[in-house]
Amino acid sequence: PLPHQAREMWSRLAAAHTSGSLYLGLSAASAASAGALYLIQSQEAEDRRRVDHELVRMRVEAKRKATAETEETLARLRAAPVLWDGIVTRCDPSLVGHAMLTGSKPGSAVEVLEERTVGEGSYYTVRDVETGKVGLHPASWVERAEG
């Protein structure tokens, strides 16, 4: 025998089934859940768009600032005295960036304008004698020219 509360609940459930109000309530709950999930998903998508936009803005600003700093440095270094003459011993085309010397080849003559440490590496700021381009080159890939 079922306890009184269980019989009463069963009776109400059967009545709701017969009248259709059970299914109407379940439909309303499903619609409310779907609506809530849609709103959550929409808010997350908007947040992602906002973060993506901010990251793009930050990258553009960082690149603009780095390019401006590089241009200022290059302008200063164009007239800088040569510390010593060197020869490029190795190049790696995968080393790219706004400050890197591009286009040089092993055997290229360079003028060393600055010796510096950037991050965990030592670099020279050099001017390619043939092209006049100025940029960074790994220090271990430049030897002093004899003579």
Steps between C-alpha positions, in 0.01 A plus 500: 500500500619848405526766769235770485733768351614268222138410411407867493796587273416210268140616484601858411741371237228288341261799499766723341562231239133476419447877475824559303628756748797271578619524139427869482716557809781283364485685168519835677797382709678373187439827318626700798814282518563536127456876525740521793759290315463721191555814708808349668641392164432843349672673792802268471523566125483876562770472768720302257451764230585776745816321620605419141450865403704617798782255419510618139504862620784423741701319229453787255601753765804292604609464137451872438703585810775249414517627143524861620773407748685309228477796263635731771784257570579459130505876450742533792717212377526614138749762614651289782873433500612151403629300798667240280463328163361149487410213272169310525577130554145367518147608410161354580205632295262384773635776727253768410379810673489872455847543655686208337742551214352327197655413169857442614687183406802319641802699390315835500708788630337689787587793721431436868331806649387367839554195717196414710317231690137448408307247705728203545719563197781729399446695182688754299334789330668493160487680169533286189776668298349397164135590562527762775228318698528526879371238741576244768705188432592227753846581638626144464435521125726800439880482511747785500634569155874466467690796381 
